[in-house]
Amino acid sequence: MTISTNTILYEKRDGVGYITLNRPDSMNALNRELSSGLREALAEVRDDPEVILGVLIGAGGRAFSAGMDLKERATLDAQGERQVLDPRGAGSFVDMGVYKPLIAAIDGFCVAGGLEVSLQCDIRIATKKSEFGLPEPRWSILAGYGLHNLNRMIPLGESLYMQLTGSRINSDRAYNIGLIQDVVDDREQLIERVDKVAGEIKLCAPLAVQAIKQIVYQGRNLPVEYSQKLAIPISERISGTEDSVEGPKAFSEKRRPEWKMR
């Protein structure tokens, strides 16, 4: 699959769609071109039946992403093309129907819109040198996805500290408050760890994993009884698949399941 811009690199390998944010000279800042290409790549992960999950990483080793391209924003403002932001926050990857797991491989600065991209991934793994923040108020801007969702993912006080001060936190702090799921020494170990987690995900039935993600994201803001009702037709669909027969059969035969995704 060819992405319409070289600011996004896409590679499919062993059932994983690898998406690279490729503006290293600009710390992978999110301009219009890159943002559009990212949506293309995510749609490819969503629609390709051979892809089980996606991995997002930034090129260059300085940043996962430094967020919105403020130089582009200033130029557009000067031209009278001021961006009108939705006060509800930007739509998420789940809103695109991406129920396949996404892993953010973070090496370096992960701030502003870059942090918001990582928040839309399901698992975040970072190198020790990485830093995280939502500095938008320092430029009189409000965050989008992060404004409404960071406080649902980490303790309220931690979320407000990051947003009200615009300060960055290091990877150890991010791990301690649950913002990221693992910390590794360097980029080489990051790729190794991400590939290991991807391998663990691939041991699971792909349709079951996608169902779990759908139920969790759609049901997390509902009362438990409503979330349970939401899950009923999805669970019935999964229990009616060939894979739901294959799983217990493989266990009883002491072998690895062969998932058909049907």
DOMIVO-6717 format. One line per field, with one value per atom (N, C-alpha, C): residue number from 1; residue in three letters; atom name; y, z, x. Coordinates in steps of 0.1 Angstrom, whole numbers. Example, Ala and Ser with C-alpha at 12.3 -4.5 7.8 and 13.67 -1.06 7.14 Angstrom:
nr	[1,1,1,2,2,2]
rest	[ALA,ALA,ALA,SER,SER,SER]
atom	[N,CA,C,N,CA,C]
yy	[-57,-45,-33,-22,-11,0]
zz	[78,78,78,71,71,79]
xx	[132,123,132,128,137,129]
END
This chain:
nr	[1,1,1,2,2,2,3,3,3,4,4,4,5,5,5,6,6,6,7,7,7,8,8,8,9,9,9,10,10,10,11,11,11,12,12,12,13,13,13,14,14,14,15,15,15,16,16,16,17,17,17,18,18,18,19,19,19,20,20,20,21,21,21,22,22,22,23,23,23,24,24,24,25,25,25,26,26,26,27,27,27,28,28,28,29,29,29,30,30,30,31,31,31,32,32,32,33,33,33,34,34,34,35,35,35,36,36,36,37,37,37,38,38,38,39,39,39,40,40,40,41,41,41,42,42,42,43,43,43,44,44,44,45,45,45,46,46,46,47,47,47,48,48,48,49,49,49,50,50,50,51,51,51,52,52,52,53,53,53,54,54,54,55,55,55,56,56,56,57,57,57,58,58,58,59,59,59,60,60,60,61,61,61,62,62,62,63,63,63,64,64,64,65,65,65,66,66,66,67,67,67,68,68,68,69,69,69,70,70,70,71,71,71,72,72,72,73,73,73,74,74,74,75,75,75,76,76,76,77,77,77,78,78,78,79,79,79,80,80,80,81,81,81,82,82,82,83,83,83,84,84,84,85,85,85,86,86,86,87,87,87,88,88,88,89,89,89,90,90,90,91,91,91,92,92,92,93,93,93,94,94,94,95,95,95,96,96,96,97,97,97,98,98,98,99,99,99,100,100,100,101,101,101,102,102,102,103,103,103,104,104,104,105,105,105,106,106,106,107,107,107,108,108,108,109,109,109,110,110,110,111,111,111,112,112,112,113,113,113,114,114,114,115,115,115,116,116,116,117,117,117,118,118,118,119,119,119,120,120,120,121,121,121,122,122,122,123,123,123,124,124,124,125,125,125,126,126,126,127,127,127,128,128,128,129,129,129,130,130,130,131,131,131,132,132,132,133,133,133,134,134,134,135,135,135,136,136,136,137,137,137,138,138,138,139,139,139,140,140,140,141,141,141,142,142,142,143,143,143,144,144,144,145,145,145,146,146,146,147,147,147,148,148,148,149,149,149,150,150,150,151,151,151,152,152,152,153,153,153,154,154,154,155,155,155,156,156,156,157,157,157,158,158,158,159,159,159,160,160,160,161,161,161,162,162,162,163,163,163,164,164,164,165,165,165,166,166,166,167,167,167,168,168,168,169,169,169,170,170,170,171,171,171,172,172,172,173,173,173,174,174,174,175,175,175,176,176,176,177,177,177,178,178,178,179,179,179,180,180,180,181,181,181,182,182,182,183,183,183,184,184,184,185,185,185,186,186,186,187,187,187,188,188,188,189,189,189,190,190,190,191,191,191,192,192,192,193,193,193,194,194,194,195,195,195,196,196,196,197,197,197,198,198,198,199,199,199,200,200,200,201,201,201,202,202,202,203,203,203,204,204,204,205,205,205,206,206,206,207,207,207,208,208,208,209,209,209,210,210,210,211,211,211,212,212,212,213,213,213,214,214,214,215,215,215,216,216,216,217,217,217,218,218,218,219,219,219,220,220,220,221,221,221,222,222,222,223,223,223,224,224,224,225,225,225,226,226,226,227,227,227,228,228,228,229,229,229,230,230,230,231,231,231,232,232,232,233,233,233,234,234,234,235,235,235,236,236,236,237,237,237,238,238,238,239,239,239,240,240,240,241,241,241,242,242,242,243,243,243,244,244,244,245,245,245,246,246,246,247,247,247,248,248,248,249,249,249,250,250,250,251,251,251,252,252,252,253,253,253,254,254,254,255,255,255,256,256,256,257,257,257,258,258,258,259,259,259,260,260,260,261,261,261,262,262,262]
rest	[MET,MET,MET,THR,THR,THR,ILE,ILE,ILE,SER,SER,SER,THR,THR,THR,ASN,ASN,ASN,THR,THR,THR,ILE,ILE,ILE,LEU,LEU,LEU,TYR,TYR,TYR,GLU,GLU,GLU,LYS,LYS,LYS,ARG,ARG,ARG,ASP,ASP,ASP,GLY,GLY,GLY,VAL,VAL,VAL,GLY,GLY,GLY,TYR,TYR,TYR,ILE,ILE,ILE,THR,THR,THR,LEU,LEU,LEU,ASN,ASN,ASN,ARG,ARG,ARG,PRO,PRO,PRO,ASP,ASP,ASP,SER,SER,SER,MET,MET,MET,ASN,ASN,ASN,ALA,ALA,ALA,LEU,LEU,LEU,ASN,ASN,ASN,ARG,ARG,ARG,GLU,GLU,GLU,LEU,LEU,LEU,SER,SER,SER,SER,SER,SER,GLY,GLY,GLY,LEU,LEU,LEU,ARG,ARG,ARG,GLU,GLU,GLU,ALA,ALA,ALA,LEU,LEU,LEU,ALA,ALA,ALA,GLU,GLU,GLU,VAL,VAL,VAL,ARG,ARG,ARG,ASP,ASP,ASP,ASP,ASP,ASP,PRO,PRO,PRO,GLU,GLU,GLU,VAL,VAL,VAL,ILE,ILE,ILE,LEU,LEU,LEU,GLY,GLY,GLY,VAL,VAL,VAL,LEU,LEU,LEU,ILE,ILE,ILE,GLY,GLY,GLY,ALA,ALA,ALA,GLY,GLY,GLY,GLY,GLY,GLY,ARG,ARG,ARG,ALA,ALA,ALA,PHE,PHE,PHE,SER,SER,SER,ALA,ALA,ALA,GLY,GLY,GLY,MET,MET,MET,ASP,ASP,ASP,LEU,LEU,LEU,LYS,LYS,LYS,GLU,GLU,GLU,ARG,ARG,ARG,ALA,ALA,ALA,THR,THR,THR,LEU,LEU,LEU,ASP,ASP,ASP,ALA,ALA,ALA,GLN,GLN,GLN,GLY,GLY,GLY,GLU,GLU,GLU,ARG,ARG,ARG,GLN,GLN,GLN,VAL,VAL,VAL,LEU,LEU,LEU,ASP,ASP,ASP,PRO,PRO,PRO,ARG,ARG,ARG,GLY,GLY,GLY,ALA,ALA,ALA,GLY,GLY,GLY,SER,SER,SER,PHE,PHE,PHE,VAL,VAL,VAL,ASP,ASP,ASP,MET,MET,MET,GLY,GLY,GLY,VAL,VAL,VAL,TYR,TYR,TYR,LYS,LYS,LYS,PRO,PRO,PRO,LEU,LEU,LEU,ILE,ILE,ILE,ALA,ALA,ALA,ALA,ALA,ALA,ILE,ILE,ILE,ASP,ASP,ASP,GLY,GLY,GLY,PHE,PHE,PHE,CYS,CYS,CYS,VAL,VAL,VAL,ALA,ALA,ALA,GLY,GLY,GLY,GLY,GLY,GLY,LEU,LEU,LEU,GLU,GLU,GLU,VAL,VAL,VAL,SER,SER,SER,LEU,LEU,LEU,GLN,GLN,GLN,CYS,CYS,CYS,ASP,ASP,ASP,ILE,ILE,ILE,ARG,ARG,ARG,ILE,ILE,ILE,ALA,ALA,ALA,THR,THR,THR,LYS,LYS,LYS,LYS,LYS,LYS,SER,SER,SER,GLU,GLU,GLU,PHE,PHE,PHE,GLY,GLY,GLY,LEU,LEU,LEU,PRO,PRO,PRO,GLU,GLU,GLU,PRO,PRO,PRO,ARG,ARG,ARG,TRP,TRP,TRP,SER,SER,SER,ILE,ILE,ILE,LEU,LEU,LEU,ALA,ALA,ALA,GLY,GLY,GLY,TYR,TYR,TYR,GLY,GLY,GLY,LEU,LEU,LEU,HIS,HIS,HIS,ASN,ASN,ASN,LEU,LEU,LEU,ASN,ASN,ASN,ARG,ARG,ARG,MET,MET,MET,ILE,ILE,ILE,PRO,PRO,PRO,LEU,LEU,LEU,GLY,GLY,GLY,GLU,GLU,GLU,SER,SER,SER,LEU,LEU,LEU,TYR,TYR,TYR,MET,MET,MET,GLN,GLN,GLN,LEU,LEU,LEU,THR,THR,THR,GLY,GLY,GLY,SER,SER,SER,ARG,ARG,ARG,ILE,ILE,ILE,ASN,ASN,ASN,SER,SER,SER,ASP,ASP,ASP,ARG,ARG,ARG,ALA,ALA,ALA,TYR,TYR,TYR,ASN,ASN,ASN,ILE,ILE,ILE,GLY,GLY,GLY,LEU,LEU,LEU,ILE,ILE,ILE,GLN,GLN,GLN,ASP,ASP,ASP,VAL,VAL,VAL,VAL,VAL,VAL,ASP,ASP,ASP,ASP,ASP,ASP,ARG,ARG,ARG,GLU,GLU,GLU,GLN,GLN,GLN,LEU,LEU,LEU,ILE,ILE,ILE,GLU,GLU,GLU,ARG,ARG,ARG,VAL,VAL,VAL,ASP,ASP,ASP,LYS,LYS,LYS,VAL,VAL,VAL,ALA,ALA,ALA,GLY,GLY,GLY,GLU,GLU,GLU,ILE,ILE,ILE,LYS,LYS,LYS,LEU,LEU,LEU,CYS,CYS,CYS,ALA,ALA,ALA,PRO,PRO,PRO,LEU,LEU,LEU,ALA,ALA,ALA,VAL,VAL,VAL,GLN,GLN,GLN,ALA,ALA,ALA,ILE,ILE,ILE,LYS,LYS,LYS,GLN,GLN,GLN,ILE,ILE,ILE,VAL,VAL,VAL,TYR,TYR,TYR,GLN,GLN,GLN,GLY,GLY,GLY,ARG,ARG,ARG,ASN,ASN,ASN,LEU,LEU,LEU,PRO,PRO,PRO,VAL,VAL,VAL,GLU,GLU,GLU,TYR,TYR,TYR,SER,SER,SER,GLN,GLN,GLN,LYS,LYS,LYS,LEU,LEU,LEU,ALA,ALA,ALA,ILE,ILE,ILE,PRO,PRO,PRO,ILE,ILE,ILE,SER,SER,SER,GLU,GLU,GLU,ARG,ARG,ARG,ILE,ILE,ILE,SER,SER,SER,GLY,GLY,GLY,THR,THR,THR,GLU,GLU,GLU,ASP,ASP,ASP,SER,SER,SER,VAL,VAL,VAL,GLU,GLU,GLU,GLY,GLY,GLY,PRO,PRO,PRO,LYS,LYS,LYS,ALA,ALA,ALA,PHE,PHE,PHE,SER,SER,SER,GLU,GLU,GLU,LYS,LYS,LYS,ARG,ARG,ARG,ARG,ARG,ARG,PRO,PRO,PRO,GLU,GLU,GLU,TRP,TRP,TRP,LYS,LYS,LYS,MET,MET,MET,ARG,ARG,ARG]
atom	[N,CA,C,N,CA,C,N,CA,C,N,CA,C,N,CA,C,N,CA,C,N,CA,C,N,CA,C,N,CA,C,N,CA,C,N,CA,C,N,CA,C,N,CA,C,N,CA,C,N,CA,C,N,CA,C,N,CA,C,N,CA,C,N,CA,C,N,CA,C,N,CA,C,N,CA,C,N,CA,C,N,CA,C,N,CA,C,N,CA,C,N,CA,C,N,CA,C,N,CA,C,N,CA,C,N,CA,C,N,CA,C,N,CA,C,N,CA,C,N,CA,C,N,CA,C,N,CA,C,N,CA,C,N,CA,C,N,CA,C,N,CA,C,N,CA,C,N,CA,C,N,CA,C,N,CA,C,N,CA,C,N,CA,C,N,CA,C,N,CA,C,N,CA,C,N,CA,C,N,CA,C,N,CA,C,N,CA,C,N,CA,C,N,CA,C,N,CA,C,N,CA,C,N,CA,C,N,CA,C,N,CA,C,N,CA,C,N,CA,C,N,CA,C,N,CA,C,N,CA,C,N,CA,C,N,CA,C,N,CA,C,N,CA,C,N,CA,C,N,CA,C,N,CA,C,N,CA,C,N,CA,C,N,CA,C,N,CA,C,N,CA,C,N,CA,C,N,CA,C,N,CA,C,N,CA,C,N,CA,C,N,CA,C,N,CA,C,N,CA,C,N,CA,C,N,CA,C,N,CA,C,N,CA,C,N,CA,C,N,CA,C,N,CA,C,N,CA,C,N,CA,C,N,CA,C,N,CA,C,N,CA,C,N,CA,C,N,CA,C,N,CA,C,N,CA,C,N,CA,C,N,CA,C,N,CA,C,N,CA,C,N,CA,C,N,CA,C,N,CA,C,N,CA,C,N,CA,C,N,CA,C,N,CA,C,N,CA,C,N,CA,C,N,CA,C,N,CA,C,N,CA,C,N,CA,C,N,CA,C,N,CA,C,N,CA,C,N,CA,C,N,CA,C,N,CA,C,N,CA,C,N,CA,C,N,CA,C,N,CA,C,N,CA,C,N,CA,C,N,CA,C,N,CA,C,N,CA,C,N,CA,C,N,CA,C,N,CA,C,N,CA,C,N,CA,C,N,CA,C,N,CA,C,N,CA,C,N,CA,C,N,CA,C,N,CA,C,N,CA,C,N,CA,C,N,CA,C,N,CA,C,N,CA,C,N,CA,C,N,CA,C,N,CA,C,N,CA,C,N,CA,C,N,CA,C,N,CA,C,N,CA,C,N,CA,C,N,CA,C,N,CA,C,N,CA,C,N,CA,C,N,CA,C,N,CA,C,N,CA,C,N,CA,C,N,CA,C,N,CA,C,N,CA,C,N,CA,C,N,CA,C,N,CA,C,N,CA,C,N,CA,C,N,CA,C,N,CA,C,N,CA,C,N,CA,C,N,CA,C,N,CA,C,N,CA,C,N,CA,C,N,CA,C,N,CA,C,N,CA,C,N,CA,C,N,CA,C,N,CA,C,N,CA,C,N,CA,C,N,CA,C,N,CA,C,N,CA,C,N,CA,C,N,CA,C,N,CA,C,N,CA,C,N,CA,C,N,CA,C,N,CA,C,N,CA,C,N,CA,C,N,CA,C,N,CA,C,N,CA,C,N,CA,C,N,CA,C,N,CA,C,N,CA,C,N,CA,C,N,CA,C,N,CA,C,N,CA,C,N,CA,C,N,CA,C,N,CA,C,N,CA,C,N,CA,C,N,CA,C,N,CA,C,N,CA,C,N,CA,C,N,CA,C,N,CA,C,N,CA,C,N,CA,C,N,CA,C,N,CA,C,N,CA,C,N,CA,C,N,CA,C,N,CA,C,N,CA,C,N,CA,C,N,CA,C,N,CA,C,N,CA,C,N,CA,C,N,CA,C,N,CA,C,N,CA,C,N,CA,C,N,CA,C,N,CA,C,N,CA,C,N,CA,C,N,CA,C,N,CA,C,N,CA,C,N,CA,C,N,CA,C,N,CA,C,N,CA,C,N,CA,C,N,CA,C,N,CA,C,N,CA,C,N,CA,C,N,CA,C,N,CA,C,N,CA,C]
yy	[-12,0,12,22,34,46,52,64,76,86,97,107,105,115,107,113,107,111,119,122,111,101,88,76,68,55,44,35,23,10,1,-12,-23,-33,-45,-56,-62,-73,-82,-95,-105,-102,-97,-94,-80,-72,-60,-48,-38,-26,-16,-13,-3,10,20,34,43,49,58,73,81,96,101,106,108,123,131,145,147,140,141,154,162,175,185,182,190,183,173,165,159,155,148,156,169,178,174,176,172,183,184,193,187,194,188,176,176,165,153,154,142,137,146,141,134,138,132,118,117,105,95,100,91,84,92,86,76,78,68,55,56,44,37,44,38,31,37,30,17,17,5,-6,-2,-12,-17,-9,-13,-22,-20,-27,-39,-40,-51,-64,-74,-86,-93,-90,-97,-90,-78,-70,-73,-77,-80,-68,-60,-48,-38,-26,-15,-10,-5,1,15,25,38,42,48,53,65,73,85,83,89,88,97,93,102,101,96,93,105,117,129,130,126,128,117,113,106,116,127,138,150,162,174,181,174,180,188,197,205,213,214,222,237,244,257,267,264,273,273,261,260,267,265,272,287,292,307,312,304,308,308,298,297,308,312,323,336,338,350,351,340,339,339,340,341,327,316,303,297,305,300,287,277,265,266,261,261,248,248,236,232,219,214,214,221,221,208,198,185,177,182,175,168,165,158,143,138,124,115,103,94,83,75,64,54,53,44,49,62,68,64,61,57,42,35,21,12,18,10,3,-10,-18,-28,-28,-36,-29,-36,-30,-21,-10,-1,1,0,2,15,24,36,33,33,31,45,50,64,65,73,75,90,97,112,119,132,140,135,135,130,140,151,163,168,176,182,172,175,166,153,152,139,130,136,129,124,133,129,117,117,105,93,94,82,78,87,84,76,78,70,56,53,39,32,19,11,8,7,4,14,19,29,24,23,18,29,33,44,41,49,49,58,56,64,79,82,97,104,96,102,112,122,132,134,137,138,151,157,169,174,183,190,205,211,225,235,231,240,253,254,267,277,272,281,289,285,291,296,296,300,291,278,268,258,252,241,228,218,205,200,189,183,170,159,146,145,151,150,157,169,177,169,160,153,138,133,119,116,126,123,120,128,127,114,107,94,83,86,75,76,87,88,96,96,103,118,123,137,147,146,155,155,143,143,149,147,152,168,173,187,194,187,192,194,184,185,196,197,206,221,223,236,243,235,240,240,231,229,222,217,211,196,192,178,169,156,146,136,130,120,106,97,84,76,78,71,75,89,94,89,89,85,70,62,48,47,54,53,57,66,71,63,54,46,51,62,68,59,53,43,29,19,5,-1,5,-1,10,9,18,9,13,6,15,10,19,27,21,28,24,29,27,12,6,-8,-17,-14,-22,-19,-7,-3,-11,-12,-20,-35,-40,-54,-56,-47,-48,-47,-38,-36,-49,-54,-66,-78,-78,-89,-88,-76,-73,-76,-72,-76,-91,-98,-113,-118,-112,-117,-115,-103,-100,-110,-113,-123,-137,-140,-153,-154,-143,-142,-142,-146,-147,-132,-129,-115,-109,-117,-112,-109,-118,-116,-104,-101,-89,-77,-77,-65,-63,-74,-73,-67,-71,-66,-51,-46,-32,-24,-30,-23,-21,-32,-32,-22,-23,-14,1,4,18,24,15,20,20,11,9,16,22,27,38,46,57,55,42,38,31,31,23,8,0,-13,-21,-20,-28,-25,-12,-8,-14,-13,-19,-34,-41,-55,-58,-49,-51,-48,-38,-35,-47,-54,-66,-78,-79,-92,-95,-87,-91,-93,-85,-87,-100,-104,-117,-128,-127,-137,-139,-128,-129,-137,-134,-140,-155,-158,-172,-181,-174,-182,-183,-179,-180,-194,-197,-210,-209,-197,-195,-199,-196,-199,-215,-222,-237,-241,-234,-238,-236,-225,-222,-233,-237,-248,-262,-264,-276,-276,-265,-265,-267,-261,-263,-277,-284,-298,-307,-303,-310,-306,-296,-292,-286,-278,-272,-257,-249,-235,-234,-226,-224,-219,-222,-217,-208,-195,-186,-184,-185,-183,-169,-162,-149,-150,-161,-162,-172]
zz	[0,0,0,-9,-10,-3,7,13,4,3,-6,-2,9,14,20,18,23,38,44,58,67,60,67,60,67,61,66,57,61,56,65,62,69,61,67,68,80,82,93,90,99,107,99,105,112,112,119,109,110,102,109,104,111,104,113,108,114,105,110,107,117,115,110,98,91,88,98,97,107,107,118,119,109,110,117,118,125,137,142,154,152,139,135,139,137,140,131,136,129,120,108,98,91,82,75,67,61,52,60,71,79,86,91,97,87,75,65,61,60,57,69,81,93,92,88,87,76,65,54,59,67,72,82,90,100,93,82,75,68,64,59,69,81,92,95,95,98,87,75,64,58,61,56,65,59,67,72,65,69,81,84,95,108,118,131,141,140,148,142,148,142,153,148,157,151,160,156,162,154,159,152,158,152,146,135,129,136,135,139,153,163,176,185,180,189,195,187,192,186,194,188,179,185,178,188,183,191,190,183,183,170,171,160,155,142,135,137,147,150,139,132,121,110,107,97,102,115,121,120,123,122,108,98,84,80,84,80,87,99,106,99,94,87,74,68,55,57,70,72,72,73,73,87,96,110,112,118,120,131,128,137,145,158,166,172,171,178,193,201,215,222,215,221,220,212,210,197,192,179,181,170,169,171,176,179,168,169,159,161,173,174,166,166,158,143,139,125,123,135,134,135,141,142,155,155,167,168,158,159,169,177,187,181,188,183,195,192,201,197,207,205,210,201,204,205,217,220,223,215,217,216,228,227,231,227,231,225,234,231,238,231,237,228,234,227,218,205,197,195,197,197,208,220,232,229,222,220,210,200,191,199,208,216,226,231,239,232,219,211,207,211,210,223,222,234,244,239,247,243,254,251,258,250,256,252,261,259,263,257,262,274,281,294,291,279,277,273,271,266,276,271,280,274,283,280,285,277,282,273,278,271,273,265,268,261,255,247,254,267,273,273,271,270,257,247,235,233,243,243,234,235,227,237,234,242,235,242,237,231,223,218,225,220,226,240,242,256,266,262,272,279,271,276,280,276,279,288,289,298,312,317,331,333,322,323,322,320,318,330,336,348,359,371,382,378,383,380,383,395,399,390,385,376,362,358,345,346,357,359,360,367,368,354,346,333,324,325,317,322,335,340,340,341,341,327,319,306,307,319,322,316,314,309,321,320,329,322,330,324,323,317,315,327,337,350,357,357,362,354,341,332,335,338,341,354,364,377,378,370,370,360,353,344,330,326,313,303,306,297,304,297,302,304,299,301,297,303,300,297,286,282,280,279,279,267,255,243,231,220,208,204,204,201,210,223,232,230,226,224,213,202,191,195,202,206,215,225,234,227,218,210,202,196,188,197,209,218,222,225,229,217,205,193,191,194,193,203,215,225,221,215,209,198,190,179,184,196,202,204,205,208,195,197,185,181,168,164,166,162,164,178,187,201,207,202,207,202,189,184,192,195,203,217,223,236,235,225,224,221,213,210,222,230,242,252,254,264,261,248,244,244,239,238,252,261,273,285,284,295,302,295,301,304,303,306,320,327,339,335,344,341,335,340,335,320,316,302,293,299,292,289,299,298,287,286,276,262,261,249,244,254,250,246,249,246,231,222,208,202,208,203,208,221,226,219,215,208,194,188,175,176,186,188,191,200,204,192,181,170,159,161,151,152,141,140,151,152,162,176,180,193,195,185,185,185,177,176,189,196,208,218,223,233,227,214,208,208,205,205,219,229,243,247,243,247,240,228,220,222,231,235,223,216,204,203,195,193,184,187,178,164,154,141,138,140,139,124,121,108,106,117,117,111,114,110,120]
xx	[8,0,9,6,13,6,12,6,8,-1,0,10,17,27,39,51,63,65,56,57,52,46,42,48,55,60,51,48,40,46,47,53,44,41,34,43,45,54,49,48,43,31,21,8,7,18,18,19,11,13,21,33,42,41,37,34,45,53,63,60,59,58,71,72,84,87,88,93,104,114,124,130,132,138,129,116,106,101,109,105,91,88,76,64,65,53,42,30,18,12,17,11,0,-7,-18,-15,-3,1,3,10,13,0,-8,-21,-30,-30,-38,-32,-19,-13,-14,-14,-16,-30,-40,-54,-54,-47,-46,-40,-29,-22,-31,-38,-47,-58,-63,-74,-69,-56,-50,-49,-45,-45,-59,-68,-82,-88,-85,-91,-84,-71,-63,-65,-71,-74,-61,-50,-37,-30,-35,-29,-37,-30,-36,-36,-25,-24,-15,-14,-6,4,16,26,29,29,32,45,54,67,71,80,85,99,101,115,125,137,148,153,145,150,150,145,144,130,120,107,98,88,76,69,65,60,59,63,62,49,39,25,23,13,9,21,21,31,27,33,29,33,44,48,38,33,22,10,6,-5,-4,8,10,8,14,12,-2,-10,-24,-32,-28,-35,-33,-20,-17,-24,-27,-34,-49,-54,-68,-75,-66,-72,-72,-76,-76,-84,-78,-85,-96,-107,-118,-118,-116,-114,-128,-131,-143,-140,-149,-146,-148,-154,-155,-142,-132,-120,-120,-108,-107,-112,-118,-122,-111,-113,-103,-101,-91,-89,-100,-106,-117,-129,-131,-141,-140,-128,-126,-129,-132,-135,-122,-111,-99,-100,-105,-106,-94,-85,-73,-64,-57,-48,-37,-34,-24,-14,-1,10,17,19,28,42,52,66,72,74,78,93,100,114,117,117,119,107,106,95,82,72,58,49,47,40,29,20,9,2,0,-8,-1,13,20,15,14,9,-5,-13,-27,-28,-19,-18,-15,-6,-2,-14,-21,-33,-43,-44,-54,-49,-36,-32,-35,-35,-40,-28,-16,-5,6,13,24,36,47,60,70,79,88,102,111,125,127,138,140,141,146,148,135,124,112,106,99,92,78,69,55,48,39,33,22,14,4,6,15,19,10,-1,-9,-12,-16,-19,-8,5,16,15,7,6,-9,-16,-31,-39,-36,-43,-49,-60,-66,-63,-59,-57,-71,-70,-82,-85,-81,-84,-78,-67,-61,-68,-74,-82,-93,-99,-111,-108,-96,-93,-82,-72,-61,-65,-75,-79,-88,-91,-98,-88,-75,-65,-55,-53,-44,-51,-46,-53,-55,-66,-71,-60,-54,-44,-32,-28,-16,-20,-32,-37,-37,-43,-44,-30,-21,-7,-1,-2,4,-3,-16,-23,-23,-24,-24,-11,0,13,20,15,22,35,38,51,52,64,66,70,67,71,80,89,98,91,98,92,90,99,96,83,81,69,57,58,47,44,54,51,44,49,43,29,24,10,2,8,0,-2,5,4,11,22,28,29,31,30,44,54,68,78,90,101,113,120,132,143,156,167,169,167,170,161,164,155,156,167,169,160,161,153,138,135,121,115,122,117,116,125,125,113,110,99,86,85,72,69,79,77,73,79,75,60,56,42,33,37,29,28,39,38,28,28,18,4,1,-12,-16,-6,-9,-12,-9,-12,-27,-34,-48,-56,-69,-78,-80,-77,-79,-93,-103,-117,-120,-115,-118,-111,-99,-92,-99,-103,-110,-123,-130,-143,-140,-129,-126,-124,-116,-113,-126,-135,-147,-156,-157,-165,-159,-146,-140,-141,-139,-139,-154,-163,-177,-184,-179,-186,-180,-168,-160,-167,-175,-182,-197,-200,-214,-214,-226,-227,-225,-220,-216,-227,-239,-250,-253,-251,-252,-241,-229,-218,-220,-225,-228,-238,-248,-258,-252,-244,-237,-229,-223,-214,-221,-234,-241,-241,-245,-245,-231,-221,-207,-202,-205,-201,-207,-220,-227,-220,-217,-210,-197,-189,-176,-178,-188,-190,-195,-200,-205,-194,-182,-171,-164,-158,-150,-138,-133,-122,-126,-138,-143,-143,-144,-143,-129,-121,-107,-99,-102,-94,-95,-106,-107,-102,-104,-99,-84,-78,-63,-57,-64,-60,-60,-71,-73,-63,-58,-49,-34,-33,-20,-11,-18,-11,-16,-9,-12,-24,-34,-45,-42,-49,-48,-60,-58,-70,-74,-87,-92,-98,-100,-107,-121,-128,-142,-149]
END
